[in-house]
Amino acid sequence: MIAPFGEAEVISSAFAPPDANMLLGADQLGRDMFSRIIYGARNTVGLALLATMLAFLMGALGGLLAATKGGWFDQFMGRLADVIMSVPSLIFALLMLSIFGTNLTVIVVVVAVIYSPRVFRLTRAVAGNVVVMDYIEAAKLRGEGTWYLIRKEILPNSTAPLIAEFGLEFCFVFLLIAGLSFLGLGIQPPTADWGSMVRENATLISFGEITPLIPAAAIALLTVAVNFVVDWMLFRSSGLKEV
Amino acid sequence: MGDILQLVLKRLGLGVITLLVVSILIFFAVELLPGDIAQAVLGQGATDETVAALRQKLGLDQPAILRYFQWLGGALTGDFGVSLVSGERVSAAITDRFVNTLFLASYAAVIAVPISIILGVIVALLRNTLFDRVANVATLTSISSPEFFLGYILILYFAVKTSYFPAIASLSADMTFGELLHRTFLPALTLVLVVTAHMMRMTRAAIINLLASPYIEMARLKGVPPWKIIVKHALPNAWAPIINVVALNLAYLITGVVLVEVVFVYPGIGQLLVDAVAKRDFPIVQACCLIFAATFILLNLAADVGAILTNPRLRHPK
């Protein structure tokens, strides 16, 4: 393991300053900040990845089916996406968490539901362009089923925009989960998590200490990095972005 | 003029329907609660009699549809029922805080809108220069950082280390307006940073898109001076996307305001909502969610109507 101490291990007095043993000092209970940042990376990033993948699974599946089936299913899914998108994401998450309580499964599912409409719309648009192609018509005439069409014909031809969207989506999901944790409604203590670490150590800021800024900076650094990679990918993949 | 009115009315009708569906969602989400509100409030140890008594007090013995219409009717007249925790009327708890939140959001908007449009146009004109690259990196960084990160940095440098501004935005009734602006400056600035970055990027994209169109090229080839191209040729067509950008970004403020209020302990409805969620005080949660959602839908509506009014092409759908 990289972390020198355990996740919830109390090793010194509260708010102890950094020394050779504890690179970033201790938090409000005397736990090593550095170790908790490392554990927090696993928890926060893992949870965000899980939620993003779930959102993609739901959104992409819905989008592909809507594009291939059309008709009332398409209409229904479209309106459903409209309704979910017409409530601000943080507000929607807070509403759901107040009802189902704050446990990890609820957070992952709620966040995935909130961000799946974006994926749905993109997939539907991209797949909609592919569906009208001649080779899809040919496959249909061969008598292939919907699943074959989705797996073998549509999906391979619409992966590029979806990959870029995955990066963006991950940033949104990550920021939302971090925001919820910061509000005390996300991942619950004593599990280390960057958002709640900011909250727990927030009082230190009034003494001019930067301790609460470290996990916040970690969040910012990760999302900024992912965003730059996505920006660069979009820039490379579309020649028409700049004139 | 008739067809514009018709289009706008159609869009308004759509907005009202969306709002109605969202209100149904907000109300019936609480019905999904395992058991019901009375059980959730009283907890495991409650006897059947106390649960039944509370159920009757809250009117839970009536069917859900009936209660929805009562709730909706109340909400339209500003009556959101009674808080489960304090027993206070929800409307009394919300009114002052809602005004505070509106004040903070408008304070941020008044600063952010002109700055970001001007900067966005400048950056679009100077595209692919060093200034543009720096602005791109700066705005992307600001967008990707969580609001509380920006907020705490501002507190650290402007409140703790230099004490130009107070770190906690406490309000009192007898403050002068100048004092009010001074106290709420840091939370407003945090919002400005986030929203300006979004708005600048979108304005830049809209203007660049516009400058690439053939008629601008034509004007340039004719030898029209650059400032005249911008003011006479580009700007009339740029209003539609700019209005759109502004309205959409004011909607971003809504999510931002919740986190910023918590960071600065600002007495607005964002903080009220977060407290109510933690305490599972459903009438307050429902009221706050409805207010936030309504504002969000309203701003999106404004964006669409603005676009219809300023862009004649949208009035004649192909």
Interface residues (C-beta under 8 A of the other chain):
Chain A: D82 V83 S86 V87 P88 S89 L90 I91 F92 L94 L95 M96 L97 S98 I99 F100 C171 L175 A178 G179 F182 L183 G184 L185 G195 V198 A202 I205 S206 F207 G208 I210 P212 L213 A216 A217 I219 A220 T223 V224 V226 N227 F228 D231 E242 V243
Chain B: T18 V21 V22 L25 I26 A29 V30 L32 L33 R127 N128 L140 T141 I143 S144 S145 P146 E147 F148 F149 Y152 I153 I155 L156 V160 K161 A167 I208 L211 A212 A251 I254 T255 V258 L259 V262 V263 L273 V274 A276 V277 A278 R280 F282 V285 Q286 C288 C289 F292 A293 F296 I297 N300
